[in-house]
Amino acid sequence: MTTPLVSFVVPCYKLAHYLPNCIDSILGQANANVELIVMDDNSPDDTQAVAARYASDPRVKYVRNDPNLGHLRNYNKGIGLATGKYVWLISADDCLRAKDAVERFVGLMEANPKISYAFCPAMELSADNREVGIVQWARPFAADATIPGPQFMRLLAEGNCVCAPSVMVRRSCYETSGPFPLDLPHAGDWYLWCAFAAIGDVAFVAEPLVCYRVHGANMSLNLLDKKMALVRADQNGVRWRLKEMAERTGLSTVADACLERLAHRAAVDLAEQVPAPSPEKLRHDIEALPERQLARSQRKNYLGSVVRQAADQLYRRGDFEAARSYYRAALKDDPRQHSVRAKLFLARLGPAGRALRDAVRGLRTPKAAG
């Protein structure tokens, strides 16, 4: 039986010094049928010369953009050129760690046509090629697992747990869901993991089969350092879209989880403002949300969640006056919230109330053995 073709799309910009390690890790895969497309985004370094070393290998294709397209358009162009049954997008500074990574993923997905994509944890790699340790945020399970799509969407509503270079996707998923959305420069991959999970199941291999390099030139690190507001907006954007996706397919628990996380993010952002806006202004802002994002029947629940969580955030910050204002607003919306009434009482006591509240929380939290 013919081994299905896996298309590796390798975007490269100012990463020529890492490119050979990435290419060699792919071409050295055991029992694999691969094509490798180097997507040079008009890089000013030696990317072209490095790629030329592999010109005699028919598995390697080199594409140079002129002008520079930017990372998402470069990804999408490369995916559009892929001819394999499966597509694996991996940056030039990352690499495969296990020589049987492709064989294992292909075996999983060929055995189960319902799987949209497979992924694994990534081993963090330093700039000087030292393995630092497993990337913990991208290790959602302790053992191999195949997760139903709706269940994985619920997990993704909490946050992204998939490291991009570890993912092999059926090309048909891109054809169904579309490419990377250009308006989500930081979280486009997270959105696609959600969209692909809406199509089928997700396979997880617990062994770290790839290496993810952390260094100063990482796209994600640059965005986190310089454009935090954009990062947060993208994260919110993914959850709004996942909410709508879930509602279209009747996955109410996924939609509710998205709203709860959106409310938490709004509460944190609100509590960071000095002075905090009044609950009345918050209510006005939520009422002004576009109808496509929040149906009118959901606004009251969303507002209540933001108000309650904002009150807690303000209380922790020590802004007791604002916290009292928000607790009162929460009780006005729903007087039956006995826990909120207790928190309002403690907020009236100021620092003494916070000490008492912390003490009660400590009694409820089990102490670690030993």
Beta strands, then each sheet from edge to edge (+ up, - down):
strand 1: 5-12
strand 2: 33-40
strand 3: 60-64
strand 4: 86-89
strand 5: 95-96
strand 6: 115-119
strand 7: 122-125
strand 8: 131-134
strand 9: 145-147
strand 10: 168-170
strand 11: 201-204
strand 12: 210-213
sheet 1: 3+ 2+ 1+ 4+ 10- 6+ 11+ 9-
sheet 2: 5+ 12- 7- 8+
end
